[in-house]
Amino acid sequence: MPHVVSSIVEVCIFKFEDDRPQYLLLKRTLRETVYPGTWQFVTGSIEQGERAVEAAIRELLEETGLKPSSFWVVPYLSTFYEHRSDSVHLCPMFAAQVRVGDQPTLSNEHDAFEWCDEEKARSRLVWPGQREGLRIVHEYIVRGEKAAEITKIL
């Protein structure tokens, strides 16, 4: 029987350029053993004793050097099944807004970044869960729905 694991977080980063949302995607290096060369959000492991929100803010800083001007819990869990460990993963998702002009400083996990509009970001993301997370961030957080008020942390 598969076991349920929640040890990974994802952070969708966005900013507004000319009043239009731009989403930051990071490209994994070809040296990475898991999904090399794929585009993704900030993604990282929750350390022992760490809360998911703490992991998300830490991973954001470690992978991009960026500090959020605003930060939300996204009302969505990305899920996937890992056959090697026979585990179902539940990944809390967060959204981070950064300031106009902010640019990432990449960690050694990534070799490229791109700011994309929603359509281009959606086309670059490989996994359906990431695409759905982007849709929810775009519709509920970026567009300022009631969920954005309720789930804002910073």
N, C-alpha and C positions, 0 to 999 in steps of 0.2 A: 504494500500500500504506500503510495507516495506521501512524503511528509511536506508540511507547509513551512516555508522559510520566508522571513522578512529581514533581509540583511543588506539590501541595496536601496539607494535613493536616486532620484533623478531631479535635476533642476533645469527648468526651461527659462532661459535668460532672454529678456527683450529690452528694447529702448525705442524711443520715438525719434525718427528723423523726418523733418518736415511734416510733423503730425501723423506720420505713418509708422505703424509698428514694424520693427525689424527684429528677427529672432536669430540668436547666435547658435550656430552649429559648429561642432568640433569634429575633425577627422582623425580617427585613430591611426597611429603609425602602423606601418607594415610589420614592425617588430612585435606588436602586441599579439599574444597567443589567442585571445578571445576576440573574434570578429575584426581582424585587422583591416584597415582601409575603409571602414564604415563611418558614416556621419552620425553624430549623436548629440544629445544634450549632455551637460555635465552629469556624469554617472559615477557613483562610487559606493564603497562599502561602509556600513555602519560599524564602528569599532565597539568592542566589548564595553558595556556600561554607558554607551553614548545614546542619546535620544536621536530619533530620525531627523528632527529639525536641526539639531546641532551638527549632525553629519552633513546635512545638505549645505549649511553655511560654510563648514570647514572645506568640503569638497569644492564648492564654488571658488573659494579663495585659493586652494591648492592647484586647481586645474586651470584657472584663468587669471588669478590675481585681482579679480574684480570684487568690489564691495557693493552690496545692493543698496539702492536708495529706498526701495520698498520690497517687501517680501511676503509671499502668500503660501498657505497650504492650498494645493489644488484639490478640488473635490473629485479625486480620481486616484485609483491604484492601478498601476501598470502590472499586468500579470503575464507570466509565461511558465512553461513546463521545461525543466532541464532533464533530459533522458539519462545522462550519465550518472546523476545523483538520485534519480527518481524523485525529484522534488518540484513542488509548485511554489513559485516565487511571487510574493506580493510586494510591490515596490511603491512606497509613498512618493508622490510627486509634489514639487514645489515650483513656484514661479518667482523670479527675481527681476526687478526692473533696475536698470543701471542708467546712468546719466548720458545725455547726448555727448558724443565725443569719446566716451570710454572705449578703450580697446583692450582686449585680453593679452596677457602674457602667458603663453602656453606652457604646460608642464611637459615632461618627456613622454607622456602617454599620447600626445596629439602632435601632428605636424602641420596642420592647417586649420584655419577657421574661416567662417563666412557669415556675414550678416545677410539674412534673407527675408523677403516678404513671406507671408504665410504659405502661399502656393508653392514657392520654390522650396521652402523648408519642408513642406509635406512631401514633395517629390524626392528629396534627398534622404529622408528617414526611411530605413529599411523595415522596421517592425510596425505592425498594425497598432500595437499598444502605444508606441511613441507618437504615431500620427493622431490617434485618438486623444492623447494627452495634449498635443499641440492644439487640436480643435477646441478642447475645453478651456485651455489657457486663453486662446484667442477670443472665444465667445463670452466667457464668464469673467475673466480677470481683465484682459486688455480693454474690452469694450465697456467695462465698468458695471456689470450686472450686480444685482444684490449679493450674489455669492462673493464678489470681490470685497465688499464691505465686511461681510461676516468672517471671511477666512484670512484677512490681512493680519500679519504678525508684526511687521515693521513698516 
